[in-house]
Structure formats: structure tokens, C-alpha cells
Amino acid sequence: MQEIGHEWHMMERIADRRSYILKVGEAIPGMTAGVIEMLGLVIGLLAAHARTLVIGLTGFIAMIGGMIAEMSVSYISSKEHHAVNEGRCRELDIKKEAHPAVLKRVLENALMENGMANDTVRLIVDVIGDDPGVLSDLAKTTRSTGEVLRPKDSVKATGIFFAIGALPVLAPFFAGIRKGPT
């Protein structure tokens, strides 16, 4: 029973961090794309000997365009993952109503996929019994819920970190701008 409690505690801690981990997963490609796109543009304009302000403004415009492109890709990807997750939840609801005994096997598989030992999984399922509500809720928690970001959160993380990657590259081109003679 102590082992079951320990495994359950570890699953709860991981489930609490899933959203954070997924946001970081969206942030890294956004930031990387921001750095790479801005460096490519700035280096190209520097090689053409463009004025500092022109380089900065062109970079800023390109940053907005690149950010929109990255956010669109992020939205489509997370929307698809979100739809798959919703489908899994609906599937479990149907199994709960149609054949509750199947939920035991679904929960067992989900727990084993999360790295639990077979003996621990069997003990957990034996303790739960045949309650379809509990089996369904646990299967959703371990198999589906929390695995994907909502598309809005995905787009937000990608956009913010794209800008975080791009702005340091562009900042030097705006640092020397003055409003006029003093």
C-alpha cells in the first residue's frame, strides 16, 4: 500500500508540471526561430550596408511576420493535439457507458505507459475495484488530461518566446536612435 501511495504521489507531481513542460516545449522552437530569422535578416542587411534605422525597422517588420507564421504553425499543431485529446476523453466516456470492464484494462495500460510496475498497477486496479466512474476519471487523468496545451496557450507561448528571441538581435539597431537635436 505504501508503494501505491508513493507511485500515486509521483503521478500527481508530474501531472502538475505537464502544463509547464508543454509551454517550454512551445517556447524553444519559437525562440530559436526568432533568433535565427532575425540574425539572417540583420546579417544580410549589414552586408548590403543599409542604414542602422532601416535594418532595425526591417527587422521589426520581419519579426512581426515571422511571429505570425510561427504562431500559426503552433496553433494548428496544438489544435490537432487538443482534438486528439478530446477524442480520447470521449472514447473513455463511451467505454464507461457501453462496457465498464474495459476501463480496467485501459487504466492498466495507461499506468504502465507512465512507467509503473505491473504489480503496482494490479494493486491499484484491485483497490479501485469495478467503479466505472473512478476508473474512467483515472484513465482520463493518466492517459489524456494535461497532455496537450490549449491552442490559445500554445500560440501565446510561441509568440512571446519568438519575440524574446528576436528582440535582443534587433535592440542594438534602435539603441542609438535619438528624437532630435538636443
Phi, psi and omega in degrees: 000325178296321179296319178298315178299318179296313180299317181296319178299317180295321179296320179296320180294319179293317180299325178293333184265351185302315182299316179297315181297319179294323178295320177296322177299326177281330185289319186298310178297323179297314181292318180299315179297320179299315180295311185296313182296317182290320178297317179299315181294312183296317179296320178297317180290324177297320179295332178274001179060043178284160178293152182303314181296321179296318178298314180298313181293319178297318177298319179296316178297317178295325178298316179298314179297315179295322179295318178297317180297313180296320180293325177295315178298316179298318180297312182297316180296312182289329177296318179295315179297320180296319179296319177298316179299316178298320178298319177297319179296317179296321178301316179295322177298319179293317179296324179299318182280317187281313185209084185302332182295334179294333181298328178300314181293321178299315180295317178303312180297318181296318180293320179292323177296333178274005172098010179280148178289151181303315182298318179295318179298315180296321177297316180298313181295322178295321179294321181291320181082215185253020181288108184296329179295313180293316179301316181295314181298317180292322178296319177297317182296314184277334186259325191235301191300133177086359183278339183229150174280152170292146182307322180299317179292323179296314180297317180298312180297316180296314181297315181298314184282337171297313179297320178298324178286326186275321187299319178298331178288323183274334187307318181301333182282345177254350184295327183266004182285130177244154182286338181162182181293142179253000000 
